[in-house]
Amino acid sequence: MLISVFKQILSELDTVKFKLPNGQFVPAHFHITEVGKLTRNYIDCGGILRQENKLNLQLWVASDAYHRLKPNNILNILQSAENELGCSNLELEVEYQQSTVGRYKLAFDGVVFQLINTQTACLAPDQCGIPQEKPRVRVTASGLSCNPDSGCC
């Protein structure tokens, strides 16, 4: 989700809720401890130089159970970050710690913000020898069998 979309949604909400991929909610007394502009320069496994720019929003939960950030508070935090960091309309990433620090994409279901798991992947599968997955074929109970060497299953 782009910062502009996040801000537009925030401007229409009374409360902010974040839901984790497992269905649990980030406690309502979360803090935003950090807003950071992340620039990542790297070379993928195919030798291609890449750059990624994101705005990272770090959520943290303390023992102050009465703490509540209203949408307007978050908008002010984002405005300050945009001014100080000089970031444009970047993709937003959310960071939240459970057993380890997780990085999530963000979606909105009309009521709550959904934290979506991020995944690693090979960025140059054609250059590093990863075979393409073959389409899976369903074998019916008609007695037909599939030879594993045939490439059909």
C-alpha positions, 0 to 999 in steps of 0.5 A, spaced: 500 500 500 502 506 498 503 512 503 497 516 499 492 510 500 494 509 507 493 516 509 486 517 505 484 511 509 486 514 515 483 520 514 476 516 514 477 512 520 475 513 527 480 508 530 485 504 527 486 496 528 491 492 525 490 484 524 496 479 523 496 474 518 494 469 524 487 472 525 490 476 531 490 483 532 495 488 534 493 490 541 490 497 541 495 500 545 500 499 540 505 505 539 509 507 532 516 507 535 519 509 528 518 511 521 523 510 516 525 511 509 529 504 507 533 504 501 536 497 499 541 496 494 543 489 492 545 484 487 540 479 485 543 472 484 543 473 476 547 479 477 542 484 476 543 491 481 537 493 484 534 498 488 528 498 493 525 504 497 520 503 502 517 507 508 517 503 514 512 503 520 514 500 526 509 498 531 511 496 538 506 494 544 508 496 551 505 495 558 501 502 558 494 499 556 491 505 556 495 508 550 491 509 543 493 512 537 488 516 533 488 516 526 489 523 526 495 522 531 498 517 525 497 522 520 501 527 524 507 522 525 507 521 517 507 528 515 513 529 520 516 523 517 515 525 510 517 532 511 524 530 515 525 524 511 524 527 504 520 521 502 515 521 496 509 516 495 513 510 497 510 503 498 509 502 506 511 496 510 509 495 517 514 492 522 512 488 528 515 483 533 512 477 535 517 471 536 521 475 531 521 482 527 516 481 522 515 485 515 509 485 512 505 488 506 499 492 508 492 491 505 485 494 508 479 490 508 474 496 509 474 495 517 481 494 519 488 494 516 491 487 514 498 485 515 500 481 509 506 476 510 512 478 505 515 472 502 522 471 499 523 469 492 529 468 487 529 474 482 532 471 477 530 464 476 532 464 469 539 465 470 540 461 476 538 454 474 531 453 478 527 449 473 520 451 472 514 448 476 510 443 472 503 444 472 500 439 477 495 433 474 490 430 478 489 423 478 482 420 478 480 414 481 479 410 475 485 406 476 490 410 472 496 411 474 502 416 473 509 414 472 513 419 476 518 419 470 513 421 465 513 429 468 505 429 469 506 429 476 
